[in-house]
């Protein structure tokens, strides 16, 4: 199973239509089975997740969130009427969804998506989230509270089964930070299990549109594919590949300010 997560930078920047084409090009090559999206969009004609599901031959879910807030007024005409949110694209049908509110006092609403996928080997539970990022005291408190709630959701025994439980998202925290600690206590990092470079960066200051004001996140690996085994006695997961994607321009245009994280994991045969 190929799992990916990507913050696709909504419709920010003047190059959005070209970025959209670049995003589609990258994903058409990657063809993930499970794709978590952050800073994704929905307008009156549909959602980016639905468009990508059509491209990849899958199923889509979109959940509006307030992280980050919409520009008011819109910076460009293409932003008018578009929501911002988190999304999921799945190769397999979506059996059920639930939306969990996360603690938020700075940017509301903050939410996590829980989708149960109809994998041939059994129900596959996937959480998608995008957490707070600002360095203020109040925002940091929100951030830490949000990752504690995500850790509780990930560790919920009700999700136990033959398949692992996944959390994909822009968690705005690097490994070893207090913000990520609750999740590191209950989950494994597919990036490291797959031999990914511990010093890899998913939000680089080398990117022209990099948010250099995000002092806690810049030049760090803040986008993650985390997992817990579906049952305590389950054998160790075998991750055969871990790589970044979307870091190169497509026809001269970078797809996003973030790089995608892509991991291939072996699952039990149905």
N, C-alpha and C positions, 0 to 999 in steps of 0.2 A: 504494500500500500504506500502510495506517495502522498505525504502530508506537507502542506505549505501554509505559510501565513505571510500576509503582505499588507502593509499600510500603504494605500494607493493615493493618498494625498488629495482626496475629494476632487473638487474642480478648482483648486487653487492654482494660481499662476496663469499667465496669458497663453501658455502653450497647451491648455487642457485638451482640446480636440486631438492634437498630435500625441499628447501623452496617452490618451485613451487608446489610440491605435497601437502605441508602443506596448502598453499593458497587455492588450489582446495578443500581440505578436509573441511576447515572452511566455504567456500562459499557454498559447497554442503549442509552443515547443515543449514546455514542461509537462503539460497534461496531468495535473495533480488529481488524485482521487478525492481528497478532502482539502479544501482551500478556505482558510479564514481570511476575511477582509476587514480592515479597519480604515476609517475615514473614507468609506465608500458612499455612494450617492443613490438617491431615489427621486424621480420626478414624476410628473403626471403620466408619462408614457411607460414607466416601469423603473426597475432598479438595475444598477450595474451588475449586481449578483445574478439577476435573471438573464441579462445579456451574456454574461460569461458562461452561465450554465448552458445556454443555447449553443455557444461556441464549442464547449467541451462535451456536450451531450450529457447533462446532469440535471440536478435539482437545486433550487436556491431558496434562501431565507434572508430577509432584511429586517433589522431592528433599528429604529431611530434612537440616537443618543445625543447628548450635549457636549461630548468630548471629542474634538474641540468645538467651541461655539461657532455658529454660523457668522460670517461677516455681515455686519449691519451698518450701512447699506451694503448690498453686493458690490464686490470689486469689479466684476465683469458681468455682462448680460447673461452669460451661460450659467451663472450661479443663481439667478433669480428663480425661485420656486423649487429649488433642489434641496432635499433634506440631506443630513449627514448621519451616518450610522455605522453599524457593524453588520457583517454578512457572512454567509456560509454558502459555498458551492460544493455539492456532493455528487459523486458518481452514482451513489445508491439513493433510493427513495428515502424521504424523510418521514419517519413513522410518527414522530411527535416533537413538539417544541415547547420550551418554557422560557420565559424572560424573568430574570432575577434582578431586582434593584440593588445597586451597590451604594454604599454610603457616599454622599456628595453634598457639600456645602458651597463649593466654589463653582463647579460646572455641573449643572443638572440638565436632564437626568443622566446618571451613569448606570449602565445596565450590562449584564452578561447574558448571552444566548446559550441555552442548552438545547442541543438537537440530538435526537435519537435516530440513528441511521439503520436502514434495513440491510446490514451487511450479511452476506451468505453464511458466515460463521456465527451469527448471532447479533443482538443489538449492540451497536457501536455508539457510545456516548461521546459527544464532542462539545466542549465549551469554547466560546469565542468572546474575547473581551478587549477593550481598550481602556487603560486606566489613566488617572490624573498624572500630570507631568510638571506643573509649576513648582518652583522651589520655595514658595512662601510657606509659613508655618501652618496655616490652615489647609492649604492644598496638600502639603506633605502628610498631614494627619489624615486627610481623605485618602491619599494614595496608600498609606499603610493599612488603613481600615479596609480598603477595597481588596487588597491582596489577601488579607486575612479571610474575608468572605469567600474569595475565589478558592482559597485553600480548603475551606470547609466544604464548598460545593464539589471540588475535585475528589475529596476524601469520603464523600457520603457513601456509606455502605449500601444504600439503595441502588447504586450504580454498579455494584459488583457483578461480575459475569466472566465469561470465557475470554472476552476481548478487553484490551486496555482502555482506560478512560483518558481522553486527550483534552488539553487546554492549549489553544492556539491564540496568539494575540500580541499586540503591541502593549507590553506591560510597563514600558517607560522606566525600566530598572535593569541595571546590569547584574550579572551573577555576583553573589557575595555582598550585596547591599541590603540594608535593613528592610527596604521595600519588598525585595524578592524573598527574604528569608522564610516567611510563612509557607510559600509554595515550595521552596527548596526542601522544607522539612517533610513534605508529603509526596513529592513528585521527583521523577528523574528527567534529565535534560536530554532529549533526543539528539540535539546537536553534539553533545559530548559523547554520547553513546555511539554515534556514527563516526567518530573520529574528527569532528569539526575542530578548527583552530580555536583554542580557548581565547585568543586575542582578536577574534573576528569582530568586525564592526558592521552594524546594520544602519546606523545613522551617522554618516561621515561628514565632517566639515569640508571635505573636498568637493562635495556636491554643490553646484552653484546656488540652489535654492535651500541649502541647509539652514535650519533654524538654530543659528549659533547662540541665540539667547536661551536655549534649552540646556543650561549648564550641567544638569545632572545626567543628561542623555547623550549629548554629542560625543562622537567618536567612541561609542560603546555598543555592545550587543544588547539591545533592549527589546528585540522582537524574538519570541520564543515559541517552541513547540515542546510542551511539557507533557509528561505522561505518568500515570500510575498503573501498576498491574491490576488486572481486573479482579484478582483474588490473591491473598497473601502467599499461597503456595505456588503461584504461577511461575513458570521458568523465566529466567532473564530474557528481556526483549533483544532481538537481533536487529540492529540497525545497520543497513548495508551501505548507506550513502548519506552524507550531510553536506550541503553546499548553499552558497548564496546565489541569488539570481536577480536580474533587473538592474545590475550595477553599470551596465554598458549602454550607451546611447543606441536607439533604434532610429535609423535614418536621421541622425543628428540630434535626437531628442531623448533625454532621460525619462523613463516612465514615471518615476516618483522620487521623493526625497529620501525614502527608505529603500533598503534592499530586502528582497524576499528571502525567507528561510525555507529550505526544502529538505525533507528527510524521507528516506525510504525505510520502511520497517516491515519485517516479516510477521504475518499473523497466522494463527492456526488455520489449517485447511478446513473448509466446511464439512 
